[in-house]
Amino acid sequence: MQKTGTILDQILERKTLEVKASKKLRSLSALKEDLFRRKTSVRNFTQAISQPGQVSVIAEIKKASPSAGVICDDFDPVQIARAYQNSSRVSAISVLTDKQFFQGDLRFISQVKAVTKVPIFRKDFIIDEYQIYESFLAESDALLLIAAALDEEDLRHLLRVSQQLGMAVLVEIHTLPELQKSVAAGASIIGVNARSLHTFQMNSELFEELAPLIPSGVLKVAESGLETAADVQRVSRAGADAVLVGTSIMKAKNKQQKLAQLLGQERETV
């Protein structure tokens, strides 16, 4: 795990303490013994966001963020999930599970999965294989690994463990060195996050800069700062297979309508 001395460093330090505390309550070996407890099959996240001829949408459920504070006052993950399920263009749902910085909860995953048919993606700061098994038991279908938080060896190991459990992994990058590390580790889905996790500043041109350098055969996901149909069209032209959209939808009172606007549709087909 890399030290950055930034906001990301604070999050990772907190996450390290959380994982240690979880292991004291229940060991990794005990967690592995419980793998049979999973009640649902793993939904195919990779296939869901691979839609020829159109950009797929990974719609996010999050209450707050370190940069924006509380985003959604009337936060109800189940009701939000139902709104996403009623959208014809939501291919997967991203669920923030970090408590300290995003006011999320691991329990949201199974709650959301119970009312939807699309794959559920766990978005958190995963630094230990303990969290991989934890994600699986929580009924996650896919999860996030952040290249800035892991060295290549750890990234490769966590990718392998996830794949052995049948879960897809989106590896998030912000720089060319992180892209190179992710490719070397074997990432098959790469997300370019326009928001720096070190400063939380936006670079709206980052996807266009890095997407041409992502090898063919690797799925490309544009993340953060997508607020208008023009934004979605811009990253789509640059080669995005999917977009991960959170804040702009979460701020909207009518989330289906906002999704339709992002996709350049006059109205949503339900």
N, C-alpha and C positions, 0 to 999 in steps of 0.2 A: 504494500500500500504506500502510495507516494504522499509526501507532505507538501503542501502548497502554501501554507500561511495565509489562506484566503477563506472566503465563505465556504468553499468546498472542503477545505481542511477542517473547519469547525463541524460540518455535517459528518464527515468521515470519522472524526474523533468521537462524536456522539454515537455514531453507528457501531463503532468498535465496542463501546461500553454496553450498548444494547445487546449485541450478540453475546458478549461474555455473560451478561445477566441471564439471557435465555438458556445458555448452555448449563448454567448452574441449576436452573429449574428443570431442564430436561436435556440430557446429553445427546450428542450427535448419534451415537450408536442406538440409543433408545428411539430417536426420531426415525432412523432408518428402519427399525423394526416395525414401525407403524405405517409403512408405505402402503400396505394392503387396505388401510382405512379410507383411502380416497374413494369417494362415492361416485364421481363422474369420470368419463373418459376424457382424454386430452383432445381438444378441438384443434384443427389444423390452422394455425396462425399464418404460416408461410403461404399456404394456398389461398387463404382468405384475402391477403393483401396483394396477391398476384392476379390482377384482373386485366387481361389484355384489352387495350384500347381505351382504358380510363384510369384515372388516378384513384386509388383506394383511400378511404378515410378511416383513420384510427381516432375515434372520439374519446376524449379524456374526461374522467371524473375526478375533480379535485376541489377542495374547499378553499385552500389558501396556498400561498407561496412566499418565500423569503423576500422576493422583490416586490410583490404586489399586496402582501397582507391577505386579509380575507377577501376572496373573489366572489363567493356565492353565499349570501346571508341565509337564504332559505334552502340550505343544503340537505338533500335527501338522496343518497346514492341510488336507492331502488327506483324512485320516481324518475331520476335522471336517466337511469339505465332503460327504463321503459320508453322514454322519449326517444332514446337512441335506437332501441329495437324497432320502433315504428318508422324509422327513417330507412328508406330503401338503399341508401348509399353508405351506411356505416358498416364497414367490413370487420371491425374489431373494436373493442373497448379497452382503453387504458385506465387503470385504477391506481391512484396514488395511495400508497400504504404507509408512508413515513408519518409518524405522529408528531414529532417535535417541530419540524419545520413546515410541514404541509397539512397538518391536522387530518391525516389519513388514518387508516386502520386496516390491518390484514384481513379482518372479518368482512370487509366490504366485498372482497373477491367472491366468496361463496354467495353472498346476498345478491350481487349483480348477476352472477352466473345463473342463479335460479330463475331469473325473469327474462333471460335473453338466450339467443341461439348462436350468437357470434363468439369467437374466441375472446378470452379475457387475458389481458396483458398486465402483469405486475410491474409498476414503475416505482422503483425505490433505489436505494444506494446499496447494492449488493457487493459485499467484499469477502464473503466466506461461504464455503459450500453448505454450511448449516442453513443459510438462508435459501439455498436452492431446494433442499428437501422440505423446508418450511413452506416454500412457494408451492411445491407440488401437492403437499397435504392440504394446503389452503384452496386447492382446485384451480390454481393458475394454469393457463395453457401456454404462456410465453412470459418472458421476463426481460428486464433491462440490465445490461452490463455497461458501465461507463468506463471508456478507455482511460480517461484521465485519473481514475481512481485505482487502477490496477496495472501491475507490470505485465509483460507479455506472458510470462510463465503462469501467473495466477489467472490471467484472462483465458489462456488456453485450457487450463484445468477446469475452470468454472463453465466454459463452453461445453467441454466434454461431459461433465456431470449432468448438465441440463439436457443435453442431447440423449444421454443414456436413459433419462426419465421420460423422453418423448416431448420435451418442451422446446419450443423455438426460442431463439435469443436475438434480440436487437442490440447491437453494439453501437453505443453512441460516441460520436467523435466531434471534435471542434477544430482540429488542426491536421496538417499533413502528416506529422510524425505519429499522431494517434491513428490516422487512417492506415499508415504503413504497419503499425503494430497490430491493428485489428485484422488486417488481411493476413499477416504472417501467422496470427493465432488461429485463423480458420473461420472468421466471421462470414456468414452467408447472408445476413441482413445488416446493413449499416445505416444508422440514422445520423444525419448532420444537424446538430442543434445550433441554431443561429444565436442562441443566448449563451454567453460565456458563464460557466459555473464558477469561475474565479471572481468575476466582477459583476455578473448578471447584466452586463451591457449586451445590446443586440448588434449583430452584423447581418443585415438583411441580404447581403450578397454572398454569404458564406456557402450556401448550397451550390450556387452557380460556379463558385471557385473550385469546390472540392469534388462535386459530382462527376466531372469528366475523368477524374483520376481514380474513381472506384472501378475495379475490374468488372468486365461483363460477366453476367451470371450471378452477380451479387445484387440483391434487392436494395434499392435506394429509398430512404425515407427522409422527408424534409420535416424538421421539427422547429416549433416556436416562431412567433411573430406573424402567423398567418391569420390575417383579420378580414381580408376581402377576397372576392372572386379573382381579382387581378393578381393577388399574392399567390393563390393556388395555381392559376394559369402560368405564372412566371416559373415556379418550381417544376411544374409539369413539363413545360417546354425544355427545361434543363435536364429532364430525365428522371424525375421523381416517380417511383412506382406507387408511393403512398405518402400521405401527409398525416402527421400527428398534430391534432388541434385541441387545445385545452382552454386557455383563458378566454379567448373571444367567444366561444360557445357558452362557457360557464357564466359569463357576465350577462348573457342574453336571457330575457324572460321566456321567450319562445325559442327553445333550442332547435326544434325541427325547422322553424323558419330561418334561423341563422345558418343551419347546415345547408339549406336550399340556396341561400344567398352566397355562401362560400363557393358553392358548386356552380354558380351562375344560372340557377334554375329559378323560374318565376314562382313556382310552388313545388312543394314536396309531394311525391307520390307515396301514399300510405297503403 
